[in-house]
């Protein structure tokens, strides 16, 4: 499936430009996951985007299925965008790779509205310990593959504080996103506080 990853990387480069750094991590029993860093200096001090490469090499499969289909099933990569220079966000590479490996390791199917727990801060000192997978298609368009393969979707990740994650578990992703919108929350701010939840 290396050709799938070549197409995925080409789509990322077309949408985000040339990566200025990349790191590769391999977990026991999984394929290699890379995280590419893209800098966008054009807005408000600049943005940095981190995109996984490798999660889409295989379709995500329901762990309850006896036999996983090697071709059919949802495919995705993860994209995190934060404001540059406000925190040591480059340390997010390993947590992102762990999240991208979770379909292979834990049988997780990552879909919009789903949350993923990082088991600790996203980067040193970060107030976020989980992320919400948002709807794809805005920043990086879905990548159609030849039949019978499902398209690759590029899921934006929205960092959540522990309180926001607890709110999302009770009330759902839409309620949390509405709360962020109502309060004008800057979801790209790597040092933002939790949105008011009462």
Order of alpha helices (4+ residues) and beta strands (2+ residues): alpha-beta-beta-beta-beta-alpha-beta-beta-beta-alpha-alpha
